Amino acid sequence: MLSDNLASAINDQIQFEYHSAFIYKSMQAFFESEDLPGMANWMNIQFQEEMSHAEKMFDFVCETGHRVVLQGMDTPHHEYASPLEVFEAALGHEQIVTSRINALMDLAQQEKNHAAQIFLQWFITEQIEEEATANHIIAKLKRVAGDGRGLMMIDQELAQRTFVPIAAAN
């Protein structure tokens, strides 16, 4: 069902999704150390989502008769100057993910692999939401411009986020 080329490209994305999860876990650790539990919660949910994305891709590759080959990962960045810098880094990372998912779709279209295109469409839609959410939080953080009360209100808002497993989200 998948060419070796497409299976290899998705395999690379699986690795990137796992690494993305650890980037968000590192961001969670930053917020924990800054006593911003709501923002830490938000990043932990991002971690869980990225892990579930990797697992969804992992299962897809296995179901198509290919093997997933996991590799080592680099240590994620862990020092930030402010919550705004963290969320700007998260947005930048999501933009890279979007680019990579789009490249996978381009490859699936080039190979006329309809099953892979249908599979990847979910991720394309997910990336629209990921970038929009990060942009929304960045706008709020810029609006409060370091005001402690505003920052605490945003932190309380982000504490309300819960993880919704992919199966329930589809």
Sequence and secondary structure as in RCSB ss.txt:
>XXXX:A:sequence
MLSDNLASAINDQIQFEYHSAFIYKSMQAFFESEDLPGMANWMNIQFQEEMSHAEKMFDFVCETGHRVVLQGMDT
PHHEYASPLEVFEAALGHEQIVTSRINALMDLAQQEKNHAAQIFLQWFITEQIEEEATANHIIAKLKRVAGDGRG
LMMIDQELAQRTFVPIAAAN
>XXXX:A:secstr
   HHHHHHHHHHHHHHHHHHHHHHHHHHHHHHTT HHHHHHHHHHHHHHHHHHHHHHHHHHHTT          
     SSHHHHHHHHHHHHHHHHHHHHHHHHHHHHTT HHHHHHHHHHHHHHHHHHHHHHHHHHHHHHHTT HHH
HHHHHHHHTT     HHHH 
